[in-house]
Amino acid sequence: LELAEHNINVNCVAPGPIDTEIAGAKLRKLNDTVDFSPNRMTPFGRLGQPGEVADAVLFLASDEASYISGHTLAVTGGR
């Protein structure tokens, strides 16, 4: 918050289970070895998409978020 006087906002995006090439493949492989479904990891019943994380970053970098600072935005599908 000490950067606010310089009109600099500092925020964080904390992604949950996201269906990326690497993470999504690992989660699907885990499902093959144990009774585990990546789709049960969130109340939405699916993994997040990389674009959904990007949208959160774009929002925090936009003028619409100019009065938001010191916040961690969890992009977790409600997890």
C-alpha positions in Angstrom: 0.0 0.0 0.0 3.0 2.3 0.3 3.0 2.6 -3.5 -0.5 4.1 -3.6 0.9 7.6 -3.2 2.6 7.1 -6.5 -0.7 5.8 -8.1 0.7 2.3 -8.3 -1.7 -0.6 -7.4 -0.3 -3.9 -6.3 -2.5 -7.0 -6.5 -2.1 -10.7 -6.9 -4.0 -13.3 -8.9 -4.0 -16.8 -7.3 -5.2 -19.4 -9.8 -6.6 -22.7 -8.7 -6.8 -25.8 -10.8 -6.4 -24.6 -14.4 -6.5 -26.8 -17.5 -3.1 -26.0 -19.0 -1.1 -28.3 -21.1 1.1 -29.4 -18.2 -1.2 -29.2 -15.2 -4.3 -30.5 -17.0 -2.4 -33.5 -18.3 -1.0 -34.3 -14.8 -4.5 -34.0 -13.3 -5.9 -36.4 -15.9 -3.1 -38.8 -15.4 -3.7 -38.8 -11.6 -7.4 -39.6 -12.4 -6.2 -42.7 -14.2 -4.3 -44.0 -11.2 -6.6 -43.2 -8.3 -10.3 -42.5 -7.8 -10.0 -38.8 -8.4 -11.6 -36.5 -10.9 -10.3 -33.0 -11.7 -13.8 -32.0 -12.5 -14.8 -32.6 -8.8 -12.1 -30.1 -7.6 -14.4 -27.1 -7.9 -18.1 -26.4 -7.3 -18.3 -25.6 -11.0 -17.4 -29.2 -11.9 -14.6 -28.3 -14.2 -11.0 -27.1 -14.4 -10.5 -23.4 -15.1 -9.3 -22.2 -18.4 -6.1 -20.1 -18.9 -8.2 -17.4 -20.5 -10.2 -17.0 -17.3 -7.0 -16.3 -15.3 -5.9 -13.9 -18.1 -9.2 -12.1 -17.8 -8.6 -11.6 -14.0 -5.2 -10.1 -14.7 -6.6 -7.9 -17.4 -9.3 -6.6 -15.1 -6.8 -5.8 -12.3 -4.6 -3.9 -14.9 -7.6 -2.0 -16.2 -9.0 1.4 -15.3 -12.0 -0.4 -13.8 -9.7 -1.7 -11.0 -8.0 1.6 -10.3 -9.2 1.7 -6.7 -8.3 -1.9 -5.9 -5.0 -2.4 -4.2 -3.4 -4.9 -1.8 -5.9 -7.7 -2.9 -5.4 -11.3 -3.8 -8.0 -12.4 -6.4 -8.6 -16.1 -6.2 -9.5 -17.6 -9.6 -10.4 -21.0 -8.2 -13.9 -21.9 -9.3 -15.1 -21.4 -5.7 -12.6 -23.8 -4.2 
